[in-house]
């Protein structure tokens, strides 16, 4: 345990960001705002590289003063898959990352403070418990995929310049445009309530009003890209071709680029209950309209 100049114990906040890209951003934004609020100077970001998000923190963001990042490689493949496929190197790397992570959790088991589920992707913590720990100089460990303090959509970290520059270049190339975010793959409620047909009807309505309208499409499904680019070749555009997956550095960097391009649109037509649609609109301070099926 570290101490300050007076010998008083210093609290360290450890924030384990769970879920996908935008869930992690909400948790991280909340944690850093909470640390500032309670005067906690030492912050550790616990970042697992695994099947939900397959890259390290430094692949996306720049470090802020006073922040330590602990990256834990868990990987997208199971131990059994690694062995079956003869990926001994991946197995060893995964095992080492997993053991390091379990030790961290064991050491901090008494310091963990839970986040109570709230509406949507938000949550809350017991502020009396946080205040008590900070005053006593005890470490605080929070593991969540939710926003839980302040404004979880207010970015508290700087995005890597190479990622930002690609997004800015695409935005300038598009000029005046509207954003589309079509969430597919594993998001059941988005696919159920924001169907492809509903997006087609939205695009048809928009183009009917302005035939030259530029529409920037972001999605996590390549077949959706192909279908909409083919159906609306003069109106629908996407970021230059890149990896569309969650389990590679290139795939997550591409998702962050798309998020930033969406945030610079005039308006976003997004998917039902998608934190990605919401995050893009909040970052850009622009209107978000959720595309829903006709009742």
C-alpha positions as CSV (number, residue, x, y, z in Angstrom):
1,X,0.0,0.0,0.0
2,X,1.4,3.4,-1.0
3,X,1.5,6.4,1.4
4,X,1.6,10.1,0.7
5,X,4.1,12.6,2.1
6,X,2.3,12.6,5.5
7,X,2.5,8.8,5.8
8,X,-1.3,8.4,5.2
9,X,-2.3,5.4,3.1
10,X,-3.2,6.3,-0.5
11,X,-6.2,4.7,-2.1
12,X,-5.8,3.1,-5.5
13,X,-8.9,2.6,-7.7
14,X,-8.8,-0.5,-9.9
15,X,-11.4,-0.5,-12.6
16,X,-12.0,-3.6,-14.6
17,X,-13.8,-2.6,-17.8
18,X,-16.1,-5.4,-19.0
19,X,-18.0,-6.1,-22.2
20,X,-17.4,-4.7,-25.6
21,X,-15.9,-1.4,-26.8
22,X,-18.7,1.1,-25.7
23,X,-19.5,-0.8,-22.5
24,X,-15.8,-0.5,-21.5
25,X,-15.8,3.2,-22.4
26,X,-18.7,3.9,-20.2
27,X,-17.1,2.1,-17.3
28,X,-13.8,3.8,-17.8
29,X,-15.3,7.3,-18.2
30,X,-17.3,6.8,-15.0
31,X,-14.3,5.4,-13.0
32,X,-12.0,8.3,-14.0
33,X,-14.7,10.9,-13.1
34,X,-15.2,9.2,-9.8
35,X,-11.5,9.2,-9.1
36,X,-11.3,12.9,-9.7
37,X,-14.4,13.5,-7.5
38,X,-12.9,11.7,-4.5
39,X,-9.4,12.9,-5.0
40,X,-8.0,9.4,-5.9
41,X,-4.8,10.0,-7.7
42,X,-3.7,6.4,-8.4
43,X,-5.8,4.5,-10.9
44,X,-5.2,1.1,-12.4
45,X,-7.2,0.0,-15.5
46,X,-7.7,-3.8,-15.6
47,X,-8.1,-4.7,-19.3
48,X,-8.7,-8.2,-20.5
49,X,-8.0,-9.1,-24.1
50,X,-10.4,-11.9,-24.8
51,X,-13.4,-12.9,-27.0
52,X,-15.5,-9.9,-26.1
53,X,-12.8,-7.4,-27.1
54,X,-9.6,-8.7,-28.6
55,X,-7.0,-5.9,-28.2
56,X,-5.0,-4.2,-25.5
57,X,-5.9,-0.8,-24.0
58,X,-2.8,0.9,-25.7
59,X,-4.0,-0.3,-29.1
60,X,-6.9,2.2,-28.8
61,X,-6.0,5.0,-26.3
62,X,-3.2,7.1,-24.8
63,X,-2.3,6.9,-21.2
64,X,-3.2,9.7,-18.8
65,X,-0.9,10.8,-16.0
66,X,-1.4,8.8,-12.8
67,X,-2.9,5.8,-14.7
68,X,-1.5,2.3,-14.8
69,X,-2.9,-0.2,-17.3
70,X,-2.7,-3.9,-16.7
71,X,-3.4,-5.8,-19.9
72,X,-4.3,-9.5,-19.5
73,X,-4.3,-11.6,-22.6
74,X,-7.0,-14.3,-22.3
75,X,-7.6,-14.7,-26.0
76,X,-10.6,-15.7,-28.0
77,X,-9.9,-19.4,-28.2
78,X,-10.5,-21.8,-25.2
79,X,-7.7,-23.8,-23.7
80,X,-9.1,-26.9,-25.4
81,X,-9.3,-25.2,-28.8
82,X,-5.6,-24.0,-28.5
83,X,-4.5,-27.6,-27.8
84,X,-6.7,-29.1,-30.5
85,X,-5.4,-26.7,-33.1
86,X,-1.8,-27.1,-32.0
87,X,-1.5,-23.5,-30.9
88,X,1.0,-24.2,-28.0
89,X,2.2,-20.6,-28.0
90,X,-1.3,-19.2,-27.6
91,X,-2.1,-21.8,-24.9
92,X,1.0,-20.7,-22.8
93,X,0.2,-17.0,-23.3
94,X,-3.4,-17.5,-22.4
95,X,-2.5,-19.6,-19.3
96,X,0.0,-16.9,-18.1
97,X,-2.6,-14.1,-18.6
98,X,-5.3,-16.1,-16.9
99,X,-3.2,-16.9,-13.9
100,X,-2.0,-13.3,-13.5
101,X,-5.6,-12.2,-13.7
102,X,-6.8,-14.7,-11.1
103,X,-4.1,-13.6,-8.7
104,X,-5.1,-10.0,-9.1
105,X,-8.7,-10.9,-8.4
106,X,-7.7,-13.0,-5.4
107,X,-5.6,-10.2,-3.9
108,X,-8.4,-7.6,-4.3
109,X,-11.3,-9.8,-3.3
110,X,-11.9,-7.8,-0.1
111,X,-11.7,-4.5,-2.0
112,X,-14.4,-5.2,-4.6
113,X,-17.4,-2.8,-4.6
114,X,-20.3,-3.9,-6.7
115,X,-22.2,-1.8,-9.3
116,X,-26.0,-2.1,-9.0
117,X,-27.8,-2.4,-12.3
118,X,-29.9,0.6,-13.3
119,X,-31.8,1.5,-16.4
120,X,-30.2,0.5,-19.8
121,X,-26.4,0.4,-19.6
122,X,-26.2,2.5,-16.4
123,X,-25.6,1.5,-12.8
124,X,-24.7,2.9,-9.4
125,X,-22.3,2.4,-6.6
126,X,-22.7,3.0,-2.8
127,X,-21.0,6.4,-2.5
128,X,-20.8,6.0,1.3
129,X,-18.7,2.9,0.8
130,X,-16.5,4.7,-1.8
131,X,-16.0,7.7,0.6
132,X,-15.2,5.4,3.5
133,X,-12.6,3.5,1.5
134,X,-11.0,6.7,0.2
135,X,-10.8,8.2,3.7
136,X,-9.3,5.0,5.1
137,X,-6.8,4.7,2.3
138,X,-8.1,1.3,1.2
139,X,-8.0,0.2,-2.4
140,X,-11.2,0.0,-4.4
141,X,-11.8,-2.6,-7.1
142,X,-14.8,-2.2,-9.4
143,X,-15.6,-4.7,-12.2
144,X,-18.4,-3.5,-14.5
145,X,-19.6,-3.1,-18.0
146,X,-21.9,-0.2,-17.1
147,X,-21.6,3.6,-16.6
148,X,-22.0,4.3,-12.8
149,X,-20.8,7.8,-12.1
150,X,-21.0,11.2,-13.7
151,X,-21.5,11.3,-17.4
152,X,-20.4,7.9,-18.7
153,X,-20.4,9.3,-22.3
154,X,-17.9,12.0,-21.6
155,X,-14.6,10.7,-22.9
156,X,-11.9,10.7,-20.2
157,X,-9.1,9.3,-22.3
158,X,-7.4,10.4,-25.6
159,X,-7.8,8.3,-28.6
160,X,-4.7,7.2,-30.5
161,X,-3.8,9.9,-33.1
162,X,-3.6,7.3,-36.0
163,X,-7.1,6.1,-35.3
164,X,-8.4,9.7,-34.9
165,X,-6.8,10.9,-38.1
166,X,-8.4,8.1,-40.2
167,X,-11.8,9.0,-38.8
168,X,-11.3,12.7,-39.4
169,X,-10.2,12.0,-43.0
170,X,-13.3,10.0,-43.7
171,X,-15.6,12.6,-42.1
172,X,-14.0,15.3,-44.3
173,X,-14.3,13.2,-47.4
174,X,-18.0,12.6,-46.7
175,X,-18.7,16.3,-46.2
176,X,-22.3,16.7,-45.0
177,X,-23.7,13.3,-44.1
178,X,-26.1,11.3,-41.9
179,X,-25.0,8.3,-39.9
180,X,-26.5,4.8,-39.9
181,X,-25.6,2.2,-37.3
182,X,-27.0,-1.3,-38.0
183,X,-26.2,-3.6,-35.1
184,X,-26.4,-7.4,-35.9
185,X,-24.5,-10.5,-34.9
186,X,-25.1,-11.3,-31.2
187,X,-27.4,-8.4,-30.4
188,X,-30.8,-10.2,-30.4
189,X,-33.0,-7.2,-29.4
190,X,-31.4,-4.9,-32.0
191,X,-32.1,-7.5,-34.8
192,X,-35.6,-8.1,-33.5
193,X,-36.7,-4.5,-33.2
194,X,-34.4,-2.7,-35.7
195,X,-34.7,-5.0,-38.8
196,X,-32.9,-4.5,-42.1
197,X,-36.3,-3.8,-43.7
198,X,-36.9,-1.0,-41.2
199,X,-33.5,0.5,-42.2
200,X,-34.3,0.2,-45.9
201,X,-37.6,2.1,-45.4
202,X,-35.7,4.8,-43.4
203,X,-33.1,5.2,-46.2
204,X,-35.8,5.3,-48.9
205,X,-37.6,8.0,-47.0
206,X,-34.4,10.1,-46.6
207,X,-33.4,9.7,-50.2
208,X,-36.9,10.7,-51.4
209,X,-36.4,14.0,-49.6
210,X,-32.8,14.5,-50.7
211,X,-31.6,12.2,-53.6
212,X,-27.9,13.3,-53.1
213,X,-27.8,12.6,-49.4
214,X,-24.7,10.9,-48.1
215,X,-25.2,8.1,-45.6
216,X,-22.4,6.7,-43.6
217,X,-23.0,3.1,-42.6
218,X,-21.4,1.4,-39.6
219,X,-22.2,-2.2,-38.8
220,X,-20.7,-5.3,-37.3
221,X,-21.9,-7.6,-40.1
222,X,-20.2,-7.8,-43.5
223,X,-23.3,-9.1,-45.3
224,X,-25.1,-6.0,-44.2
225,X,-22.4,-3.8,-45.6
226,X,-22.5,-5.7,-48.9
227,X,-26.3,-5.6,-49.2
228,X,-26.7,-1.9,-48.5
229,X,-23.8,-0.8,-50.6
230,X,-25.2,-2.7,-53.5
231,X,-28.7,-1.4,-52.9
232,X,-27.7,2.2,-52.5
233,X,-24.4,2.7,-54.4
234,X,-24.8,6.5,-54.8
235,X,-25.8,7.2,-51.2
236,X,-24.4,4.7,-48.8
237,X,-20.7,4.8,-47.9
238,X,-18.4,3.0,-45.4
239,X,-15.0,3.5,-43.9
240,X,-12.2,1.9,-46.1
241,X,-12.4,-1.8,-45.9
242,X,-11.1,-3.3,-42.6
243,X,-11.5,-6.2,-40.3
244,X,-15.0,-6.8,-39.0
245,X,-14.6,-8.7,-35.8
246,X,-14.2,-8.4,-32.0
247,X,-11.2,-10.7,-31.6
248,X,-8.4,-8.8,-33.4
249,X,-6.7,-5.5,-32.8
250,X,-7.5,-4.4,-36.3
251,X,-11.2,-5.2,-35.9
252,X,-11.5,-3.2,-32.7
253,X,-9.6,-0.3,-34.0
254,X,-11.9,-0.3,-37.1
255,X,-14.9,-0.3,-34.8
256,X,-13.5,2.8,-32.9
257,X,-12.9,4.6,-36.2
258,X,-16.5,4.0,-37.3
259,X,-17.7,5.2,-33.9
260,X,-15.8,8.5,-34.4
261,X,-17.1,8.9,-38.0
262,X,-20.6,8.4,-36.8
263,X,-20.2,11.0,-34.1
264,X,-19.4,13.6,-36.7
265,X,-22.6,13.1,-38.7
266,X,-25.5,15.5,-38.7
267,X,-27.7,12.9,-37.2
268,X,-27.6,9.1,-36.4
269,X,-30.2,6.5,-37.2
270,X,-29.3,3.8,-34.8
271,X,-30.2,0.3,-33.5
272,X,-32.5,-0.6,-30.6
273,X,-30.8,-0.8,-27.2
274,X,-27.3,-0.4,-28.8
275,X,-24.7,1.3,-26.6
276,X,-22.7,1.9,-29.7
277,X,-25.4,4.0,-31.4
278,X,-25.9,5.9,-28.1
279,X,-22.2,6.5,-27.5
280,X,-21.6,7.9,-31.0
281,X,-24.5,10.3,-30.6
282,X,-23.3,11.4,-27.1
283,X,-19.7,11.9,-28.2
284,X,-20.9,14.1,-31.1
285,X,-23.7,15.8,-29.2
286,X,-26.0,15.0,-32.1
287,X,-29.6,13.7,-32.5
288,X,-30.1,9.9,-32.3
289,X,-33.2,8.3,-33.8
290,X,-33.7,4.6,-33.1
291,X,-34.9,2.8,-36.2
292,X,-37.8,0.4,-35.2
293,X,-40.1,-1.9,-37.1
294,X,-43.5,-0.8,-38.0
295,X,-46.1,-2.0,-35.5
